[in-house]
Structures are given as structure tokens and as C-alpha cells.
């Protein structure tokens, strides 16, 4: 027994000594299923070819000369998908096609247009199968958020959007796991408080993720839609209560991600959403916004009361605007015409309500979203 204990102590001592040496030398063990020391993190290096490299320090960008002289190059980035700070940002040169970087004309924006920056929602874990970037540590992520707010102010934004998530737990019965929020109450209060310290107003976006459920974009029945909205209600009211207490400027009443068309179910949708809207008004005095994508091809006349009672609309312009066109010729004038036609239709359908429209424009730095196929 004594020999066994000596052996155990020796093994532990050897492990401690080896760890101490690795710490001093900042050495890392080979890759494997075992845990790695905190100083090793999960850093990976990735080379990006044919990209435009732009300084993150705005003082280093001399406009317009910088953009006139920018040339594509290759660069290797450490841990690009979990990076908190970097001296440069890289953009695929293929984004430009045969065109040069566009000049900014007409700046600053007219007074009637508000500049809003949407903060990416991937820095913390959430039900959409994203585990976050834990190699940097939770405190570092919160610090990065505060630094991001300063960059947001530097480019003249007045508001930010921030997203919270829940997910479907049973699609067949329209059940939602409202207890499993992506952003805790403590974190949401932190987000709102730090934004207000920078004199930035917050628009709270809400998202319903499919999670691990197989979902259909065909609404099964009016009763199923009513059940979905009833099950969505506790999450929205919880977020609205926090929004009221933290001075959040606006909150969304419906949701992104799982957003089937409500065509054919307009009456059920309007009745349930009006009831939800009243409950939100009882706890929240800010703006309540409605995302209009679920109204695609729906009879807007049957939704008129709801559209009148919300405070604004959220609209996502199509990024793949030529996907369903027979003529997929890409040119600035053609794309401009397509977007202008879309905006004209938007004005035709929603302009009569005289409410602000919030344009939700996507950009992403994840590799899967930078490929030509995407």
C-alpha cells in the first residue's frame, strides 16, 4: 500500500512539474482528446487569399485615397472566427467583381434616416447550435462588447440591435423552451446598460430557432399557429419587462429564423398578435416592432388593425435578389433597379401607415457565408 501511495504521489508530482515547465515556456501539448492548458486556447491559423485588408483603426483610413489605392493581397489570420480584436479586417476581393471600391456619395445621411449597427449574436452560446468562442473567456467577450460599442459610436451610429433567442422543443405541438434563453437576464441588463452609457439606444430583436427540431414552413392549422403564439408569449413578456426596466428603445413582437408565411391564417394571426401586443403595452412603454416577412403574399387587408397598432416595421431586403429571375445578369444598374422596385412595393403596401421601416441588412464573416456557393 505504501509503495502504491508513493507511486501516486510521484505521478502527481511529475504532472505538476511538467505543467509548471509548460507554463513557464508557454508550451502546449499535442492535439488530442485531453484538455489543454488555458494559455493554449484553441488558436488556429487560416490563410485568406485575394482579400482587401482594411485597418480597424479608423484614424489610419485616409478617405478617399485609401480606397483608391487598395489592392487585393493574401493574409494569414490567427483564430479568425473567434477573434476579439485585430489590427485589420479582411474582405474577399471577389465581392467587388470587376468593380472598384465604391465612393461614398451624399454623406452624411439625411436627418430622416437613422444609422443602426446590428451586433452579431454569435459571441455567446445560443440554441442555434452555436457554442461560442470560449477560448477567450467570458470576461473578454464582455470587454469586447464594450470596445465594439466605442467603434459603433466612432462611425456615427445612433442605435444598435441585439438579439436574444429561444428554440422550439416540439414542433408538432408548437412547444417552445422559453427557459433556455441565449442571453440571461443579467447579461441583457449588462448589454443595455453599457449601450446607454455610450448614448446608444438598443433595439431588441427576438429569434425563434428550430433547435434540433425538424420544422415545416407550412403552418399546419390555425389552432397550431395560435398555440405557437401563446407559447411564444412568456418569452416576449419577460424580455419586454427587462426592456422597460433598462430603457431599451424598441422590442420586436414576432421573431426571426422560424418565420413561415401566414398566408391563409391572417385572422388567427392578427387576433393572437393583437392580444399579445396589448399585454406587451401593459409592461413596456417603448416601441414595439413587427417583422413583415411572415406577411409575404398574405392579405394585408385582414392584418390592417395589427399594422396600424405596432410602432414600426422590420424589413430584410433580399441579398440573393437575382435568384428567382430568368435574367441573372449582374450589373450595378440592374441590381439598383431590382432593389428600387422592391422598395416601391414596400412603400405601396406599408407607406400608408406612416411608420418607420427598419432595414435589416446582413453581413457575416463566417467562412461558410463567404463562399461563392453561399
C-alpha positions as CSV (number, residue, x, y, z in Angstrom):
1,X,0.0,0.0,0.0
2,X,2.8,2.4,0.9
3,X,4.5,1.7,-2.4
4,X,1.3,2.4,-4.3
5,X,0.8,5.7,-2.5
6,X,4.4,6.7,-3.3
7,X,3.8,5.9,-6.9
8,X,0.6,8.0,-7.0
9,X,2.4,10.9,-5.3
10,X,5.2,10.6,-7.8
11,X,2.9,10.7,-10.8
12,X,1.0,13.7,-9.5
13,X,4.3,15.5,-8.7
14,X,5.6,14.7,-12.2
15,X,2.4,16.1,-13.7
16,X,2.6,19.3,-11.6
17,X,6.2,19.8,-12.5
18,X,5.5,19.2,-16.2
19,X,2.6,21.7,-16.1
20,X,4.8,24.3,-14.4
21,X,7.5,23.9,-17.1
22,X,4.9,24.2,-19.8
23,X,3.5,27.3,-18.2
24,X,7.0,29.0,-18.0
25,X,7.7,28.1,-21.6
26,X,4.1,28.7,-22.7
27,X,4.3,25.3,-24.3
28,X,1.3,23.3,-25.5
29,X,0.7,19.5,-25.6
30,X,0.0,17.8,-29.0
31,X,-3.6,17.8,-30.2
32,X,-5.8,15.1,-28.8
33,X,-8.9,14.3,-26.7
34,X,-7.2,15.6,-23.5
35,X,-7.8,19.1,-22.1
36,X,-5.4,21.8,-23.0
37,X,-3.9,24.5,-20.6
38,X,-5.7,27.8,-20.6
39,X,-2.8,29.6,-22.3
40,X,-3.0,27.3,-25.3
41,X,-6.6,28.3,-26.1
42,X,-7.9,26.9,-29.4
43,X,-6.0,29.2,-31.8
44,X,-5.9,28.2,-35.4
45,X,-4.2,30.0,-38.3
46,X,-6.0,30.4,-41.6
47,X,-4.8,32.0,-44.8
48,X,-7.2,34.2,-46.8
49,X,-6.3,34.8,-50.4
50,X,-7.2,37.6,-52.7
51,X,-8.6,39.9,-49.9
52,X,-8.7,43.6,-49.2
53,X,-7.1,44.4,-45.9
54,X,-8.6,47.4,-44.0
55,X,-7.3,48.8,-40.7
56,X,-9.7,48.6,-37.8
57,X,-8.2,51.9,-36.5
58,X,-10.4,54.5,-38.3
59,X,-7.6,57.1,-37.9
60,X,-5.5,55.1,-40.3
61,X,-8.0,55.2,-43.1
62,X,-7.5,58.4,-45.2
63,X,-10.6,58.8,-47.4
64,X,-10.8,58.6,-50.3
65,X,-7.1,57.9,-51.1
66,X,-7.1,54.6,-49.1
67,X,-9.9,53.1,-51.2
68,X,-8.5,54.3,-54.5
69,X,-5.2,52.6,-53.7
70,X,-6.4,49.4,-52.0
71,X,-5.2,46.2,-53.8
72,X,-6.0,42.6,-53.1
73,X,-3.5,40.6,-51.2
74,X,-3.1,37.4,-49.1
75,X,-3.0,37.4,-45.3
76,X,-2.8,34.8,-42.5
77,X,-5.2,35.4,-39.6
78,X,-5.0,33.8,-36.1
79,X,-8.3,32.3,-34.9
80,X,-10.3,34.4,-37.4
81,X,-13.8,33.1,-36.2
82,X,-13.3,33.8,-32.5
83,X,-11.1,36.9,-32.8
84,X,-12.0,39.8,-30.5
85,X,-9.5,42.4,-31.7
86,X,-7.3,42.7,-34.7
87,X,-5.3,45.5,-36.4
88,X,-7.1,44.7,-39.7
89,X,-10.3,43.4,-41.1
90,X,-10.3,41.4,-44.4
91,X,-12.9,41.3,-47.1
92,X,-12.9,39.0,-50.1
93,X,-11.9,40.9,-53.2
94,X,-14.3,38.8,-55.2
95,X,-17.2,40.7,-53.6
96,X,-16.3,43.5,-56.0
97,X,-16.2,41.5,-59.2
98,X,-14.9,43.8,-61.9
99,X,-15.8,47.0,-60.0
100,X,-13.6,49.2,-57.8
101,X,-14.5,50.1,-54.3
102,X,-17.5,52.4,-54.4
103,X,-17.1,56.0,-53.4
104,X,-19.4,57.3,-50.7
105,X,-21.7,59.9,-52.1
106,X,-24.4,62.0,-50.3
107,X,-22.9,61.7,-46.8
108,X,-23.9,62.3,-44.2
109,X,-27.2,60.6,-44.2
110,X,-30.3,62.8,-44.3
111,X,-31.8,63.6,-40.9
112,X,-34.8,61.3,-41.6
113,X,-32.5,58.2,-41.9
114,X,-31.1,56.7,-38.7
115,X,-27.9,54.7,-38.8
116,X,-28.2,51.5,-36.8
117,X,-25.5,48.9,-36.3
118,X,-26.6,45.3,-35.7
119,X,-24.3,43.4,-33.4
120,X,-23.6,39.8,-34.3
121,X,-25.2,37.4,-31.9
122,X,-22.6,34.6,-32.0
123,X,-20.3,35.8,-29.2
124,X,-22.3,33.9,-26.6
125,X,-23.9,30.4,-26.8
126,X,-27.5,30.1,-28.0
127,X,-29.9,27.4,-29.1
128,X,-29.0,27.6,-32.7
129,X,-26.2,25.1,-32.2
130,X,-23.5,27.8,-31.6
131,X,-21.2,27.1,-28.7
132,X,-19.5,30.5,-28.6
133,X,-15.7,31.2,-28.5
134,X,-14.8,30.1,-25.0
135,X,-11.0,30.1,-25.6
136,X,-11.0,33.8,-24.9
137,X,-13.0,33.6,-21.7
138,X,-16.4,35.1,-20.8
139,X,-14.9,38.3,-19.3
140,X,-13.0,39.0,-22.5
141,X,-16.2,38.7,-24.5
142,X,-17.9,41.3,-22.4
143,X,-14.9,43.6,-22.7
144,X,-15.0,43.1,-26.5
145,X,-18.7,44.2,-26.5
146,X,-17.8,47.4,-24.7
147,X,-15.0,48.1,-27.2
148,X,-17.4,47.4,-30.1
149,X,-19.8,50.0,-28.7
150,X,-17.0,52.6,-29.0
151,X,-16.4,51.6,-32.6
152,X,-20.1,51.9,-33.2
153,X,-20.0,55.4,-31.9
154,X,-17.0,56.2,-34.0
155,X,-18.8,55.6,-37.3
156,X,-21.8,57.7,-36.2
157,X,-24.4,55.2,-35.3
158,X,-27.3,56.2,-33.1
159,X,-28.7,52.8,-32.2
160,X,-27.7,49.1,-32.0
161,X,-29.7,45.9,-32.4
162,X,-29.1,43.0,-30.2
163,X,-30.7,39.6,-30.4
164,X,-32.0,37.1,-27.9
165,X,-33.0,33.5,-28.7
166,X,-35.2,30.7,-27.6
167,X,-35.9,27.5,-29.5
168,X,-38.6,25.1,-30.4
169,X,-38.7,22.0,-28.2
170,X,-41.5,20.2,-30.0
171,X,-42.6,21.4,-33.4
172,X,-45.7,19.1,-33.7
173,X,-47.3,20.6,-30.6
174,X,-45.8,24.1,-31.1
175,X,-43.9,24.0,-27.8
176,X,-41.1,26.4,-27.1
177,X,-38.4,26.1,-24.4
178,X,-38.7,29.6,-23.0
179,X,-36.4,28.7,-20.1
180,X,-33.4,28.2,-22.3
181,X,-32.7,31.7,-23.3
182,X,-29.5,32.5,-25.2
183,X,-28.9,35.7,-23.2
184,X,-29.5,35.6,-19.5
185,X,-31.4,38.5,-17.7
186,X,-28.1,39.5,-16.1
187,X,-26.3,39.7,-19.5
188,X,-29.2,41.5,-21.2
189,X,-29.1,44.1,-18.5
190,X,-25.4,44.4,-19.0
191,X,-25.8,44.9,-22.7
192,X,-28.5,47.6,-22.3
193,X,-26.7,49.4,-19.6
194,X,-23.3,49.6,-21.4
195,X,-25.1,50.8,-24.6
196,X,-26.8,53.6,-22.7
197,X,-23.5,54.7,-21.2
198,X,-22.4,55.3,-24.8
199,X,-25.7,57.2,-25.6
200,X,-26.7,54.3,-27.9
201,X,-30.3,53.2,-27.9
202,X,-31.0,49.5,-28.1
203,X,-33.5,47.7,-30.4
204,X,-34.0,44.2,-29.0
205,X,-34.5,41.6,-31.8
206,X,-36.0,38.2,-30.9
207,X,-35.4,34.9,-32.5
208,X,-37.1,31.5,-32.5
209,X,-34.7,28.9,-33.5
210,X,-35.7,25.4,-34.7
211,X,-33.1,24.0,-32.4
212,X,-32.9,20.2,-33.1
213,X,-36.5,20.1,-34.4
214,X,-37.4,19.3,-38.0
215,X,-39.7,22.1,-38.9
216,X,-42.0,22.9,-41.8
217,X,-42.6,26.3,-43.4
218,X,-46.2,25.2,-43.9
219,X,-48.4,26.2,-41.0
220,X,-50.3,23.1,-40.0
221,X,-53.5,24.8,-38.9
222,X,-54.9,28.0,-37.3
223,X,-55.1,26.3,-33.9
224,X,-51.4,25.3,-34.2
225,X,-50.5,28.9,-35.1
226,X,-52.5,30.2,-32.0
227,X,-50.7,27.7,-29.8
228,X,-47.3,28.8,-31.2
229,X,-48.0,32.5,-30.3
230,X,-49.3,31.5,-26.9
231,X,-46.1,29.6,-26.2
232,X,-44.0,32.5,-27.5
233,X,-45.8,35.0,-25.2
234,X,-44.0,34.2,-21.9
235,X,-40.6,34.9,-23.5
236,X,-41.7,38.2,-25.2
237,X,-43.3,39.5,-22.0
238,X,-40.2,38.6,-20.0
239,X,-38.0,40.4,-22.4
240,X,-40.4,43.4,-22.5
241,X,-40.3,43.7,-18.7
242,X,-36.5,43.8,-18.8
243,X,-36.6,46.2,-21.7
244,X,-38.8,48.6,-19.7
245,X,-36.5,48.4,-16.6
246,X,-33.4,49.0,-18.7
247,X,-34.7,51.7,-21.0
248,X,-34.4,49.6,-24.2
249,X,-35.7,51.7,-27.1
250,X,-37.7,49.1,-29.0
251,X,-38.6,45.4,-28.9
252,X,-39.7,43.0,-31.6
253,X,-43.1,41.3,-31.2
254,X,-42.6,38.4,-33.6
255,X,-39.4,36.5,-34.5
256,X,-36.7,35.8,-37.0
257,X,-35.4,32.4,-38.2
258,X,-38.6,30.3,-38.0
259,X,-40.9,32.7,-39.8
260,X,-43.3,30.9,-42.1
261,X,-45.8,32.8,-44.2
262,X,-49.1,33.4,-42.5
263,X,-51.0,33.5,-45.8
264,X,-54.4,31.8,-45.3
265,X,-54.2,32.3,-41.5
266,X,-54.4,36.1,-41.3
267,X,-57.4,36.2,-39.0
268,X,-55.8,33.9,-36.4
269,X,-52.5,35.7,-36.6
270,X,-54.0,39.2,-36.2
271,X,-56.2,38.1,-33.2
272,X,-53.4,36.5,-31.3
273,X,-50.8,39.2,-32.1
274,X,-53.2,42.0,-31.0
275,X,-53.8,40.2,-27.7
276,X,-50.0,39.8,-27.3
277,X,-49.4,43.4,-28.2
278,X,-51.8,44.6,-25.5
279,X,-50.0,42.5,-22.9
280,X,-46.7,44.0,-24.0
281,X,-48.1,47.5,-23.7
282,X,-49.1,46.7,-20.1
283,X,-45.5,46.2,-19.1
284,X,-43.5,48.1,-21.7
285,X,-43.7,51.8,-22.8
286,X,-41.2,51.7,-25.6
287,X,-41.6,51.0,-29.3
288,X,-43.0,47.6,-30.5
289,X,-41.8,46.5,-33.9
290,X,-43.3,43.9,-36.3
291,X,-41.2,42.0,-38.8
292,X,-43.1,41.9,-42.1
293,X,-41.6,38.9,-43.8
294,X,-44.2,36.5,-42.5
295,X,-46.8,38.7,-44.3
296,X,-45.4,37.7,-47.6
297,X,-48.2,37.1,-50.1
298,X,-50.7,37.4,-47.2
299,X,-53.9,39.5,-47.4
300,X,-52.7,42.7,-45.7
301,X,-56.3,44.0,-45.5
302,X,-57.0,41.3,-43.0
303,X,-54.0,42.5,-40.9
304,X,-54.8,46.2,-41.1
305,X,-55.6,46.6,-37.4
306,X,-52.3,45.0,-36.3
307,X,-50.3,47.0,-38.8
308,X,-51.9,50.2,-37.5
309,X,-51.2,49.4,-33.9
310,X,-47.5,48.5,-33.9
311,X,-44.9,51.3,-33.9
312,X,-42.7,50.3,-36.9
313,X,-41.8,47.5,-39.3
314,X,-38.6,45.4,-39.7
315,X,-37.8,44.6,-43.3
316,X,-35.0,42.4,-44.7
317,X,-34.0,43.2,-48.3
318,X,-33.2,40.1,-50.3
319,X,-29.4,39.5,-50.7
320,X,-29.9,36.9,-53.5
321,X,-32.1,39.3,-55.4
322,X,-31.5,37.6,-58.8
323,X,-32.0,34.0,-57.6
324,X,-35.5,33.8,-59.0
325,X,-35.0,35.9,-62.1
326,X,-34.7,34.4,-65.5
327,X,-32.1,37.1,-66.4
328,X,-29.3,36.8,-63.8
329,X,-27.0,39.3,-65.5
330,X,-25.2,41.2,-62.8
331,X,-24.7,44.9,-63.2
332,X,-25.0,47.9,-60.9
333,X,-27.9,49.4,-62.9
334,X,-29.8,46.1,-63.0
335,X,-29.3,45.4,-59.2
336,X,-30.3,49.0,-58.4
337,X,-33.5,48.7,-60.5
338,X,-34.4,45.4,-58.7
339,X,-33.9,47.0,-55.3
340,X,-35.8,50.2,-56.2
341,X,-38.7,48.1,-57.4
342,X,-38.7,46.2,-54.1
343,X,-38.7,49.4,-52.1
344,X,-41.5,50.8,-54.3
345,X,-43.6,47.7,-53.4
346,X,-42.7,48.2,-49.8
347,X,-43.9,51.8,-49.9
348,X,-47.1,50.7,-51.7
349,X,-48.0,48.2,-49.1
350,X,-46.8,49.8,-45.9
351,X,-46.3,53.5,-46.6
352,X,-49.9,54.4,-45.8
353,X,-49.3,53.5,-42.1
354,X,-46.7,56.3,-41.8
355,X,-44.4,54.3,-39.6
356,X,-40.6,53.9,-39.6
357,X,-39.2,50.9,-41.5
358,X,-36.0,49.3,-40.2
359,X,-33.9,47.8,-42.9
360,X,-32.2,44.7,-41.7
361,X,-29.1,44.1,-43.9
362,X,-26.9,41.0,-43.3
363,X,-23.2,40.8,-43.3
364,X,-21.1,37.9,-42.0
365,X,-17.5,36.9,-41.5
366,X,-18.0,33.1,-41.2
367,X,-16.2,31.2,-43.9
368,X,-19.3,29.2,-44.9
369,X,-21.1,32.5,-45.7
370,X,-18.2,33.9,-47.7
371,X,-18.1,31.1,-50.3
372,X,-19.4,31.6,-53.8
373,X,-22.0,28.9,-53.3
374,X,-23.4,30.7,-50.3
